[in-house]
Amino acid sequence: MRDGGRLGRVVEDAARRFRCPLALPLMDLKLEKEALLLARGVAPAQVNTHHFTEMPEEDGPFALTANMEAVCDAIRYIDTQTDLVAVGMGIGPFSLMTKLISDPITPVFLAGTGITAEEELEVALVERLLAMASRVIQEYLEAQMAAGAEAIILCEPAANKVFFSPNQLAGSYEVFDRYVMQFNRVIREQLRNRGVDLIFHDCGELLDGMVERFASLDPAILSLGSSRLLWEDAALVPKTTVLYGNLPTKQFYSDELMSVAKVQQLSRDLLRRMRESGHPFILGSECDILSVPGSEQTIQAKVAAFLEED
């Protein structure tokens, strides 16, 4: 994980094994939190469990961690030593913010009622952390693009119905636009200025209005979770954006939950419906495909099953 050359070869091997022209990095959405907290003096052993309870000081400098440097070196290997498309990855600002406090739901709800940062410390903390998260993410993405990334997968899974009240959003998307879209639009412009494509991923439980807003970022690919009906989402997304997904791969570890035959059936049905919709589409997973100890062969059989469909 800290040897960029070896990591790059693993990424290359995975791309070739699964016949994917995009060299996708490991989905590790903890890297930005680690960098942010280490820069603020949090001990390495406390990074995973640390949450801010008080307003941090104004944001200061941070350095790429060893794992971040390895990811950049792996991208550089893909870019210079292979014929694959080098892809980088980062967590979305809102999703990173939710990892920095113990209860992000309450202040997000309060902000949705109109309570401001001046009126409520919890709201102020969320807004300070969003700004800090955005800066760390942008600097990490800049390093990956400098290393040769031609596309960036931006993962914003926390922007969903758990963290935002559907009842509030039925009246106004103001808080969603301010806490999610505002920061993602800044990143979108950062990528556009570099000539780098955006691959946007959100496997959470979503509302139609959320999907429409993600589509407004003009991603090259929009990756959604299995809770969505992609043939219906096709009407919400311009055809300039390829829809990707969304087989229920979180269940692949269990033959009782998801048999090979069921994977084949779902794959064929999704392919048929997407062809009927006329929307550009790539059949794939709803998120990363977890490796469950003892179930590796079971999972591999199901991946092979949907890769065989056309």
BALOBA-1460 file (C-alpha; in Angstrom, 3 decimals):
// residues 310
<rec num="1" residu="m" x="0.000" y="0.000" z="0.000"/>
<rec num="2" residu="r" x="2.987" y="2.329" z="0.376"/>
<rec num="3" residu="d" x="4.963" y="1.144" z="-2.657"/>
<rec num="4" residu="g" x="3.573" y="3.036" z="-5.642"/>
<rec num="5" residu="g" x="5.270" y="0.887" z="-8.269"/>
<rec num="6" residu="r" x="3.952" y="-2.366" z="-6.843"/>
<rec num="7" residu="l" x="0.528" y="-0.821" z="-6.228"/>
<rec num="8" residu="g" x="0.451" y="0.351" z="-9.835"/>
<rec num="9" residu="r" x="1.160" y="-3.168" z="-11.066"/>
<rec num="10" residu="v" x="-1.686" y="-4.526" z="-8.933"/>
<rec num="11" residu="v" x="-4.030" y="-1.893" z="-10.415"/>
<rec num="12" residu="e" x="-2.840" y="-2.858" z="-13.900"/>
<rec num="13" residu="d" x="-3.324" y="-6.580" z="-13.206"/>
<rec num="14" residu="a" x="-6.873" y="-5.944" z="-11.969"/>
<rec num="15" residu="a" x="-7.768" y="-3.867" z="-15.035"/>
<rec num="16" residu="r" x="-6.495" y="-6.538" z="-17.403"/>
<rec num="17" residu="r" x="-8.066" y="-9.400" z="-15.449"/>
<rec num="18" residu="f" x="-11.518" y="-7.812" z="-15.653"/>
<rec num="19" residu="r" x="-11.016" y="-6.454" z="-19.183"/>
<rec num="20" residu="c" x="-11.428" y="-2.816" z="-18.139"/>
<rec num="21" residu="p" x="-9.551" y="-0.089" z="-20.063"/>
<rec num="22" residu="l" x="-9.789" y="2.176" z="-17.027"/>
<rec num="23" residu="a" x="-7.157" y="1.480" z="-14.373"/>
<rec num="24" residu="l" x="-9.243" y="2.059" z="-11.254"/>
<rec num="25" residu="p" x="-7.473" y="2.633" z="-7.936"/>
<rec num="26" residu="l" x="-8.435" y="1.000" z="-4.675"/>
<rec num="27" residu="m" x="-11.475" y="2.663" z="-3.128"/>
<rec num="28" residu="d" x="-9.999" y="3.851" z="0.157"/>
<rec num="29" residu="l" x="-12.123" y="6.737" z="1.409"/>
<rec num="30" residu="k" x="-10.151" y="7.134" z="4.646"/>
<rec num="31" residu="l" x="-7.061" y="8.727" z="3.142"/>
<rec num="32" residu="e" x="-8.273" y="12.330" z="3.193"/>
<rec num="33" residu="k" x="-9.439" y="12.069" z="6.809"/>
<rec num="34" residu="e" x="-6.044" y="10.721" z="7.807"/>
<rec num="35" residu="a" x="-4.213" y="13.565" z="6.079"/>
<rec num="36" residu="l" x="-6.493" y="16.217" z="7.558"/>
<rec num="37" residu="l" x="-6.198" y="14.905" z="11.117"/>
<rec num="38" residu="l" x="-2.468" y="14.174" z="11.075"/>
<rec num="39" residu="a" x="-1.891" y="17.762" z="9.967"/>
<rec num="40" residu="r" x="-3.790" y="18.921" z="13.025"/>
<rec num="41" residu="g" x="-1.714" y="16.854" z="15.450"/>
<rec num="42" residu="v" x="-4.038" y="13.878" z="15.956"/>
<rec num="43" residu="a" x="-2.051" y="10.739" z="16.797"/>
<rec num="44" residu="p" x="-2.043" y="8.109" z="14.019"/>
<rec num="45" residu="a" x="-3.636" y="5.528" z="16.322"/>
<rec num="46" residu="q" x="-6.566" y="7.894" z="16.968"/>
<rec num="47" residu="v" x="-7.330" y="8.854" z="13.367"/>
<rec num="48" residu="n" x="-10.034" y="6.265" z="12.681"/>
<rec num="49" residu="t" x="-12.056" y="7.140" z="15.799"/>
<rec num="50" residu="h" x="-11.360" y="10.865" z="16.169"/>
<rec num="51" residu="h" x="-14.266" y="13.301" z="15.906"/>
<rec num="52" residu="f" x="-14.223" y="17.060" z="16.334"/>
<rec num="53" residu="t" x="-16.250" y="18.258" z="19.302"/>
<rec num="54" residu="e" x="-15.033" y="21.856" z="19.295"/>
<rec num="55" residu="m" x="-14.498" y="24.404" z="16.547"/>
<rec num="56" residu="p" x="-11.045" y="23.819" z="15.012"/>
<rec num="57" residu="e" x="-8.776" y="26.724" z="14.283"/>
<rec num="58" residu="e" x="-8.561" y="28.093" z="10.783"/>
<rec num="59" residu="d" x="-7.268" y="25.528" z="8.349"/>
<rec num="60" residu="g" x="-3.518" y="25.153" z="8.080"/>
<rec num="61" residu="p" x="-1.143" y="23.313" z="5.737"/>
<rec num="62" residu="f" x="-1.184" y="19.567" z="5.314"/>
<rec num="63" residu="a" x="1.050" y="17.055" z="3.583"/>
<rec num="64" residu="l" x="0.209" y="14.027" z="1.487"/>
<rec num="65" residu="t" x="0.460" y="10.862" z="3.563"/>
<rec num="66" residu="a" x="2.612" y="7.891" z="2.547"/>
<rec num="67" residu="n" x="-0.487" y="6.092" z="1.254"/>
<rec num="68" residu="m" x="-1.505" y="9.135" z="-0.798"/>
<rec num="69" residu="e" x="1.986" y="9.363" z="-2.286"/>
<rec num="70" residu="a" x="1.784" y="5.680" z="-3.215"/>
<rec num="71" residu="v" x="-1.547" y="6.230" z="-5.000"/>
<rec num="72" residu="c" x="0.013" y="9.085" z="-6.983"/>
<rec num="73" residu="d" x="3.019" y="6.921" z="-7.859"/>
<rec num="74" residu="a" x="0.661" y="4.126" z="-8.962"/>
<rec num="75" residu="i" x="-1.178" y="6.573" z="-11.225"/>
<rec num="76" residu="r" x="2.162" y="7.711" z="-12.643"/>
<rec num="77" residu="y" x="3.068" y="4.072" z="-13.364"/>
<rec num="78" residu="i" x="-0.241" y="3.479" z="-15.186"/>
<rec num="79" residu="d" x="0.147" y="6.706" z="-17.150"/>
<rec num="80" residu="t" x="3.741" y="6.132" z="-18.252"/>
<rec num="81" residu="q" x="4.150" y="2.343" z="-18.366"/>
<rec num="82" residu="t" x="0.809" y="1.018" z="-19.694"/>
<rec num="83" residu="d" x="-1.793" y="1.657" z="-22.382"/>
<rec num="84" residu="l" x="-4.569" y="1.926" z="-19.769"/>
<rec num="85" residu="v" x="-6.435" y="5.082" z="-18.760"/>
<rec num="86" residu="a" x="-5.091" y="6.302" z="-15.422"/>
<rec num="87" residu="v" x="-7.898" y="7.084" z="-12.984"/>
<rec num="88" residu="g" x="-7.674" y="8.802" z="-9.611"/>
<rec num="89" residu="m" x="-10.101" y="8.736" z="-6.711"/>
<rec num="90" residu="g" x="-11.295" y="10.905" z="-3.864"/>
<rec num="91" residu="i" x="-14.048" y="11.176" z="-1.308"/>
<rec num="92" residu="g" x="-16.625" y="13.929" z="-1.706"/>
<rec num="93" residu="p" x="-16.525" y="16.900" z="0.712"/>
<rec num="94" residu="f" x="-19.861" y="16.158" z="2.356"/>
<rec num="95" residu="s" x="-19.008" y="12.489" z="2.894"/>
<rec num="96" residu="l" x="-15.652" y="13.426" z="4.428"/>
<rec num="97" residu="m" x="-17.340" y="15.899" z="6.748"/>
<rec num="98" residu="t" x="-19.649" y="13.146" z="8.057"/>
<rec num="99" residu="k" x="-16.562" y="11.184" z="9.121"/>
<rec num="100" residu="l" x="-15.239" y="14.095" z="11.186"/>
<rec num="101" residu="i" x="-18.072" y="14.482" z="13.725"/>
<rec num="102" residu="s" x="-20.052" y="11.938" z="15.711"/>
<rec num="103" residu="d" x="-23.508" y="13.251" z="14.726"/>
<rec num="104" residu="p" x="-23.683" y="15.038" z="11.375"/>
<rec num="105" residu="i" x="-27.415" y="14.394" z="10.888"/>
<rec num="106" residu="t" x="-28.688" y="16.806" z="13.551"/>
<rec num="107" residu="p" x="-26.791" y="19.934" z="12.425"/>
<rec num="108" residu="v" x="-27.612" y="19.232" z="8.764"/>
<rec num="109" residu="f" x="-31.290" y="19.028" z="9.709"/>
<rec num="110" residu="l" x="-31.042" y="22.223" z="11.767"/>
<rec num="111" residu="a" x="-29.445" y="24.019" z="8.831"/>
<rec num="112" residu="g" x="-32.315" y="22.775" z="6.682"/>
<rec num="113" residu="t" x="-34.782" y="24.525" z="9.007"/>
<rec num="114" residu="g" x="-32.983" y="27.815" z="8.446"/>
<rec num="115" residu="i" x="-30.810" y="27.880" z="11.570"/>
<rec num="116" residu="t" x="-27.501" y="29.581" z="10.749"/>
<rec num="117" residu="a" x="-23.917" y="29.081" z="11.884"/>
<rec num="118" residu="e" x="-24.188" y="32.271" z="13.911"/>
<rec num="119" residu="e" x="-27.113" y="30.815" z="15.828"/>
<rec num="120" residu="e" x="-25.910" y="27.251" z="16.426"/>
<rec num="121" residu="l" x="-22.380" y="25.983" z="17.110"/>
<rec num="122" residu="e" x="-23.120" y="22.545" z="15.601"/>
<rec num="123" residu="v" x="-24.058" y="24.166" z="12.291"/>
<rec num="124" residu="a" x="-20.954" y="26.337" z="12.402"/>
<rec num="125" residu="l" x="-18.804" y="23.252" z="13.023"/>
<rec num="126" residu="v" x="-20.285" y="21.449" z="10.015"/>
<rec num="127" residu="e" x="-19.620" y="24.438" z="7.783"/>
<rec num="128" residu="r" x="-16.040" y="24.853" z="9.011"/>
<rec num="129" residu="l" x="-15.354" y="21.147" z="8.467"/>
<rec num="130" residu="l" x="-16.876" y="21.220" z="4.984"/>
<rec num="131" residu="a" x="-14.481" y="23.988" z="4.018"/>
<rec num="132" residu="m" x="-11.523" y="22.095" z="5.505"/>
<rec num="133" residu="a" x="-12.572" y="18.840" z="3.825"/>
<rec num="134" residu="s" x="-12.925" y="20.537" z="0.452"/>
<rec num="135" residu="r" x="-9.416" y="21.967" z="0.612"/>
<rec num="136" residu="v" x="-7.765" y="18.649" z="1.524"/>
<rec num="137" residu="i" x="-9.669" y="16.838" z="-1.223"/>
<rec num="138" residu="q" x="-8.792" y="19.425" z="-3.855"/>
<rec num="139" residu="e" x="-5.092" y="19.287" z="-2.997"/>
<rec num="140" residu="y" x="-5.054" y="15.475" z="-3.110"/>
<rec num="141" residu="l" x="-6.901" y="15.433" z="-6.439"/>
<rec num="142" residu="e" x="-4.467" y="18.006" z="-7.807"/>
<rec num="143" residu="a" x="-1.573" y="15.708" z="-6.903"/>
<rec num="144" residu="q" x="-3.264" y="12.768" z="-8.640"/>
<rec num="145" residu="m" x="-3.907" y="14.809" z="-11.775"/>
<rec num="146" residu="a" x="-0.302" y="16.005" z="-11.777"/>
<rec num="147" residu="a" x="0.707" y="12.334" z="-11.649"/>
<rec num="148" residu="g" x="-1.256" y="11.656" z="-14.833"/>
<rec num="149" residu="a" x="-4.854" y="10.876" z="-13.874"/>
<rec num="150" residu="e" x="-7.118" y="11.392" z="-16.904"/>
<rec num="151" residu="a" x="-10.300" y="10.904" z="-14.881"/>
<rec num="152" residu="i" x="-11.250" y="11.163" z="-11.220"/>
<rec num="153" residu="i" x="-13.823" y="9.039" z="-9.407"/>
<rec num="154" residu="l" x="-15.429" y="11.297" z="-6.806"/>
<rec num="155" residu="c" x="-17.322" y="9.268" z="-4.194"/>
<rec num="156" residu="e" x="-20.101" y="11.070" z="-2.309"/>
<rec num="157" residu="p" x="-22.117" y="8.204" z="-0.752"/>
<rec num="158" residu="a" x="-23.245" y="10.178" z="2.314"/>
<rec num="159" residu="a" x="-25.231" y="12.632" z="0.181"/>
<rec num="160" residu="n" x="-28.408" y="10.587" z="0.587"/>
<rec num="161" residu="k" x="-31.776" y="10.269" z="2.340"/>
<rec num="162" residu="v" x="-30.151" y="9.284" z="5.637"/>
<rec num="163" residu="f" x="-28.296" y="12.562" z="6.076"/>
<rec num="164" residu="f" x="-30.896" y="14.796" z="4.422"/>
<rec num="165" residu="s" x="-34.574" y="14.787" z="5.363"/>
<rec num="166" residu="p" x="-36.779" y="13.961" z="2.349"/>
<rec num="167" residu="n" x="-39.550" y="16.020" z="3.980"/>
<rec num="168" residu="q" x="-37.276" y="19.057" z="4.139"/>
<rec num="169" residu="l" x="-36.067" y="18.566" z="0.591"/>
<rec num="170" residu="a" x="-39.659" y="18.359" z="-0.631"/>
<rec num="171" residu="g" x="-39.912" y="22.018" z="0.331"/>
<rec num="172" residu="s" x="-36.449" y="23.160" z="-0.699"/>
<rec num="173" residu="y" x="-33.085" y="21.723" z="-1.748"/>
<rec num="174" residu="e" x="-31.296" y="24.787" z="-0.379"/>
<rec num="175" residu="v" x="-29.334" y="22.921" z="2.313"/>
<rec num="176" residu="f" x="-28.424" y="20.096" z="-0.094"/>
<rec num="177" residu="d" x="-27.245" y="22.586" z="-2.688"/>
<rec num="178" residu="r" x="-25.215" y="24.479" z="-0.100"/>
<rec num="179" residu="y" x="-23.653" y="21.510" z="1.706"/>
<rec num="180" residu="v" x="-23.228" y="19.070" z="-1.202"/>
<rec num="181" residu="m" x="-23.499" y="20.673" z="-4.606"/>
<rec num="182" residu="q" x="-21.631" y="23.903" z="-3.883"/>
<rec num="183" residu="f" x="-18.466" y="22.046" z="-2.926"/>
<rec num="184" residu="n" x="-18.742" y="19.448" z="-5.666"/>
<rec num="185" residu="r" x="-19.163" y="22.176" z="-8.281"/>
<rec num="186" residu="v" x="-15.845" y="23.676" z="-7.173"/>
<rec num="187" residu="i" x="-14.170" y="20.301" z="-7.655"/>
<rec num="188" residu="r" x="-15.899" y="19.884" z="-11.015"/>
<rec num="189" residu="e" x="-14.382" y="23.157" z="-12.190"/>
<rec num="190" residu="q" x="-10.982" y="22.099" z="-10.855"/>
<rec num="191" residu="l" x="-11.139" y="18.963" z="-13.027"/>
<rec num="192" residu="r" x="-12.517" y="20.814" z="-16.037"/>
<rec num="193" residu="n" x="-9.679" y="23.327" z="-15.880"/>
<rec num="194" residu="r" x="-7.253" y="20.392" z="-15.990"/>
<rec num="195" residu="g" x="-9.069" y="18.672" z="-18.860"/>
<rec num="196" residu="v" x="-9.841" y="15.707" z="-16.584"/>
<rec num="197" residu="d" x="-13.108" y="13.765" z="-16.715"/>
<rec num="198" residu="l" x="-15.375" y="13.340" z="-13.699"/>
<rec num="199" residu="i" x="-16.774" y="9.941" z="-12.702"/>
<rec num="200" residu="f" x="-19.327" y="10.624" z="-9.981"/>
<rec num="201" residu="h" x="-20.343" y="7.838" z="-7.580"/>
<rec num="202" residu="d" x="-23.117" y="7.739" z="-4.992"/>
<rec num="203" residu="c" x="-24.440" y="4.350" z="-3.877"/>
<rec num="204" residu="g" x="-26.742" y="5.810" z="-1.199"/>
<rec num="205" residu="e" x="-30.538" y="5.912" z="-1.095"/>
<rec num="206" residu="l" x="-31.313" y="8.870" z="-3.352"/>
<rec num="207" residu="l" x="-34.190" y="11.099" z="-4.379"/>
<rec num="208" residu="d" x="-34.808" y="12.059" z="-7.990"/>
<rec num="209" residu="g" x="-33.781" y="15.628" z="-7.206"/>
<rec num="210" residu="m" x="-30.401" y="14.396" z="-5.960"/>
<rec num="211" residu="v" x="-29.800" y="12.417" z="-9.149"/>
<rec num="212" residu="e" x="-30.728" y="15.426" z="-11.267"/>
<rec num="213" residu="r" x="-28.270" y="17.587" z="-9.353"/>
<rec num="214" residu="f" x="-25.460" y="15.071" z="-9.713"/>
<rec num="215" residu="a" x="-26.201" y="14.898" z="-13.446"/>
<rec num="216" residu="s" x="-25.861" y="18.699" z="-13.618"/>
<rec num="217" residu="l" x="-22.159" y="18.250" z="-12.811"/>
<rec num="218" residu="d" x="-21.844" y="16.840" z="-16.349"/>
<rec num="219" residu="p" x="-19.924" y="13.728" z="-15.294"/>
<rec num="220" residu="a" x="-18.572" y="11.432" z="-17.985"/>
<rec num="221" residu="i" x="-19.974" y="8.535" z="-15.935"/>
<rec num="222" residu="l" x="-22.581" y="8.514" z="-13.155"/>
<rec num="223" residu="s" x="-22.400" y="5.467" z="-10.880"/>
<rec num="224" residu="l" x="-25.454" y="4.751" z="-8.709"/>
<rec num="225" residu="g" x="-26.433" y="2.118" z="-6.160"/>
<rec num="226" residu="s" x="-28.856" y="-0.753" z="-6.566"/>
<rec num="227" residu="s" x="-31.670" y="1.193" z="-4.892"/>
<rec num="228" residu="r" x="-32.082" y="3.132" z="-8.145"/>
<rec num="229" residu="l" x="-33.880" y="1.974" z="-11.304"/>
<rec num="230" residu="l" x="-31.406" y="3.077" z="-13.927"/>
<rec num="231" residu="w" x="-33.852" y="2.828" z="-16.816"/>
<rec num="232" residu="e" x="-35.984" y="5.411" z="-14.993"/>
<rec num="233" residu="d" x="-32.972" y="7.530" z="-14.059"/>
<rec num="234" residu="a" x="-32.133" y="7.670" z="-17.764"/>
<rec num="235" residu="a" x="-34.875" y="10.304" z="-18.069"/>
<rec num="236" residu="l" x="-33.120" y="12.439" z="-15.418"/>
<rec num="237" residu="v" x="-29.615" y="12.263" z="-16.881"/>
<rec num="238" residu="p" x="-28.368" y="13.746" z="-20.178"/>
<rec num="239" residu="k" x="-27.126" y="11.214" z="-22.712"/>
<rec num="240" residu="t" x="-23.715" y="12.857" z="-22.571"/>
<rec num="241" residu="t" x="-23.345" y="11.062" z="-19.205"/>
<rec num="242" residu="v" x="-22.929" y="7.278" z="-19.226"/>
<rec num="243" residu="l" x="-24.909" y="5.501" z="-16.506"/>
<rec num="244" residu="y" x="-22.937" y="2.803" z="-14.702"/>
<rec num="245" residu="g" x="-24.125" y="0.005" z="-12.428"/>
<rec num="246" residu="n" x="-25.932" y="-1.145" z="-10.535"/>
<rec num="247" residu="l" x="-26.000" y="-4.843" z="-9.682"/>
<rec num="248" residu="p" x="-26.422" y="-5.540" z="-5.933"/>
<rec num="249" residu="t" x="-22.816" y="-6.575" z="-5.435"/>
<rec num="250" residu="k" x="-22.929" y="-6.063" z="-1.671"/>
<rec num="251" residu="q" x="-24.833" y="-9.371" z="-1.612"/>
<rec num="252" residu="f" x="-22.399" y="-11.306" z="-3.824"/>
<rec num="253" residu="y" x="-20.731" y="-12.988" z="-0.855"/>
<rec num="254" residu="s" x="-23.856" y="-15.087" z="-0.166"/>
<rec num="255" residu="d" x="-25.423" y="-17.657" z="-2.500"/>
<rec num="256" residu="e" x="-28.604" y="-17.463" z="-0.441"/>
<rec num="257" residu="l" x="-28.921" y="-13.705" z="-0.953"/>
<rec num="258" residu="m" x="-27.663" y="-13.646" z="-4.533"/>
<rec num="259" residu="s" x="-27.111" y="-16.774" z="-6.621"/>
<rec num="260" residu="v" x="-25.179" y="-16.904" z="-9.898"/>
<rec num="261" residu="a" x="-28.469" y="-17.492" z="-11.710"/>
<rec num="262" residu="k" x="-29.944" y="-14.395" z="-10.076"/>
<rec num="263" residu="v" x="-26.932" y="-12.318" z="-11.140"/>
<rec num="264" residu="q" x="-27.401" y="-13.514" z="-14.723"/>
<rec num="265" residu="q" x="-31.116" y="-12.720" z="-14.614"/>
<rec num="266" residu="l" x="-30.592" y="-9.243" z="-13.182"/>
<rec num="267" residu="s" x="-27.807" y="-8.542" z="-15.682"/>
<rec num="268" residu="r" x="-29.913" y="-9.523" z="-18.669"/>
<rec num="269" residu="d" x="-32.906" y="-7.561" z="-17.419"/>
<rec num="270" residu="l" x="-30.827" y="-4.444" z="-16.783"/>
<rec num="271" residu="l" x="-29.144" y="-4.680" z="-20.179"/>
<rec num="272" residu="r" x="-32.500" y="-5.099" z="-21.907"/>
<rec num="273" residu="r" x="-34.124" y="-2.182" z="-20.112"/>
<rec num="274" residu="m" x="-31.169" y="0.103" z="-20.702"/>
<rec num="275" residu="r" x="-31.083" y="-0.765" z="-24.401"/>
<rec num="276" residu="e" x="-34.766" y="0.083" z="-24.563"/>
<rec num="277" residu="s" x="-34.091" y="3.417" z="-22.852"/>
<rec num="278" residu="g" x="-31.458" y="4.273" z="-25.455"/>
<rec num="279" residu="h" x="-29.180" y="5.704" z="-22.771"/>
<rec num="280" residu="p" x="-25.422" y="5.013" z="-22.831"/>
<rec num="281" residu="f" x="-24.793" y="2.364" z="-20.190"/>
<rec num="282" residu="i" x="-22.103" y="0.160" z="-18.653"/>
<rec num="283" residu="l" x="-23.199" y="-2.919" z="-16.716"/>
<rec num="284" residu="g" x="-21.357" y="-3.110" z="-13.422"/>
<rec num="285" residu="s" x="-21.426" y="-3.081" z="-9.651"/>
<rec num="286" residu="e" x="-23.350" y="-0.798" z="-7.321"/>
<rec num="287" residu="c" x="-20.159" y="0.048" z="-5.427"/>
<rec num="288" residu="d" x="-16.838" y="-1.601" z="-4.754"/>
<rec num="289" residu="i" x="-17.124" y="-5.394" z="-4.481"/>
<rec num="290" residu="l" x="-16.089" y="-6.316" z="-0.971"/>
<rec num="291" residu="s" x="-13.792" y="-9.266" z="-0.370"/>
<rec num="292" residu="v" x="-15.347" y="-11.392" z="2.379"/>
<rec num="293" residu="p" x="-12.943" y="-13.954" z="3.868"/>
<rec num="294" residu="g" x="-14.005" y="-17.440" z="2.871"/>
<rec num="295" residu="s" x="-16.295" y="-16.211" z="0.101"/>
<rec num="296" residu="e" x="-13.706" y="-15.184" z="-2.488"/>
<rec num="297" residu="q" x="-14.600" y="-17.881" z="-5.029"/>
<rec num="298" residu="t" x="-18.321" y="-17.281" z="-4.579"/>
<rec num="299" residu="i" x="-17.841" y="-13.582" z="-5.287"/>
<rec num="300" residu="q" x="-15.566" y="-14.206" z="-8.257"/>
<rec num="301" residu="a" x="-18.123" y="-16.540" z="-9.844"/>
<rec num="302" residu="k" x="-20.737" y="-13.792" z="-9.764"/>
<rec num="303" residu="v" x="-18.388" y="-11.179" z="-11.178"/>
<rec num="304" residu="a" x="-17.558" y="-13.599" z="-13.983"/>
<rec num="305" residu="a" x="-21.283" y="-14.177" z="-14.562"/>
<rec num="306" residu="f" x="-22.104" y="-10.534" z="-15.285"/>
<rec num="307" residu="l" x="-18.913" y="-9.974" z="-17.265"/>
<rec num="308" residu="e" x="-20.074" y="-12.692" z="-19.658"/>
<rec num="309" residu="e" x="-23.325" y="-10.885" z="-20.466"/>
<rec num="310" residu="d" x="-23.517" y="-8.665" z="-23.548"/>
